[in-house]
Amino acid sequence: MGIFEWARKAREKRMKRISERYEEEKRRIEEAIGRPRIHLRVELPEGYEDMEEEFKHLPEDEKFRKAVKKIVRRFLDRKRKVEK
C-alpha cells in the first residue's frame, strides 16, 4: 500500500468518526428541542439479498419516508380508537 492510499484511508476513517460524532450531537439537540422521534433497526429481509444497495438507501428515499409516516399514523389512529 502506497503512502497516498494510506493517507486516503486515514482521511476516510477520520471523516467517518467526525460524521458519527456530528450525527450523535445532532440527534441529542433534536431530541432536546424537537418533536419526539423513534429509531428502528430493520434487517434486510430474507430473499432480498440482491437488493442490498437499494435497501441501504431507503432512509434517504422520500417515498419510503412518506410510506413509513403513513403506516405510523394508521397504527396510532387504530390504537387511539381502541383506547377510547
PLY file of the C-alpha trace (Angstrom):
ply
format ascii 1.0
element vertex 84
property float x
property float y
property float z
element edge 83
property int vertex1
property int vertex2
end_header
0.00 0.00 0.00
1.45 3.32 -1.02
1.54 6.47 1.05
-1.33 8.04 -0.91
-3.56 5.02 -0.37
-2.71 5.04 3.35
-3.45 8.78 3.60
-6.77 8.35 1.80
-7.85 5.55 4.13
-6.76 7.55 7.20
-8.75 10.58 5.98
-11.83 8.43 5.33
-11.59 6.90 8.80
-11.24 10.34 10.40
-14.19 11.72 8.42
-16.32 8.74 9.45
-15.58 9.40 13.14
-16.36 13.10 12.72
-19.59 12.29 10.90
-20.65 9.84 13.61
-19.98 12.44 16.34
-21.89 15.06 14.37
-24.90 12.76 13.94
-24.91 11.92 17.65
-24.82 15.60 18.65
-27.49 16.43 16.08
-29.69 13.66 17.49
-29.25 14.96 21.04
-30.15 18.52 20.02
-33.20 17.39 18.05
-34.28 15.27 20.99
-34.00 18.23 23.35
-35.82 20.81 21.22
-37.70 18.89 18.55
-40.66 16.61 18.29
-40.33 13.06 19.63
-38.75 10.52 17.26
-38.05 6.83 17.25
-35.24 4.98 15.53
-35.61 1.38 14.43
-33.05 -1.09 13.17
-34.50 -3.07 10.30
-32.70 -6.04 8.80
-32.72 -6.82 5.12
-35.48 -9.43 4.69
-34.50 -12.91 3.57
-34.70 -13.35 -0.17
-33.83 -9.70 -0.91
-30.05 -10.03 -0.76
-29.87 -8.89 -4.39
-31.36 -5.52 -3.33
-28.86 -4.70 -0.58
-27.79 -1.37 -2.11
-31.40 -0.21 -2.59
-32.17 -1.28 0.99
-29.25 0.73 2.37
-30.56 3.87 0.64
-34.15 3.58 1.89
-33.71 6.05 4.79
-32.89 8.80 2.26
-35.75 7.83 -0.07
-38.54 10.40 0.33
-41.24 7.99 -0.95
-40.14 5.43 1.63
-40.18 8.01 4.44
-43.70 9.12 3.47
-44.89 5.50 3.40
-43.46 4.85 6.87
-45.11 8.01 8.24
-48.42 6.86 6.78
-48.04 3.44 8.45
-47.25 5.09 11.79
-50.29 7.39 11.54
-52.59 4.47 10.76
-51.19 2.42 13.61
-51.55 5.26 16.12
-55.06 6.10 14.86
-56.15 2.49 15.42
-54.53 2.47 18.86
-56.29 5.75 19.75
-59.68 4.31 18.73
-59.17 1.17 20.85
-58.25 3.22 23.92
-61.40 5.40 23.68
0 1
1 2
2 3
3 4
4 5
5 6
6 7
7 8
8 9
9 10
10 11
11 12
12 13
13 14
14 15
15 16
16 17
17 18
18 19
19 20
20 21
21 22
22 23
23 24
24 25
25 26
26 27
27 28
28 29
29 30
30 31
31 32
32 33
33 34
34 35
35 36
36 37
37 38
38 39
39 40
40 41
41 42
42 43
43 44
44 45
45 46
46 47
47 48
48 49
49 50
50 51
51 52
52 53
53 54
54 55
55 56
56 57
57 58
58 59
59 60
60 61
61 62
62 63
63 64
64 65
65 66
66 67
67 68
68 69
69 70
70 71
71 72
72 73
73 74
74 75
75 76
76 77
77 78
78 79
79 80
80 81
81 82
82 83
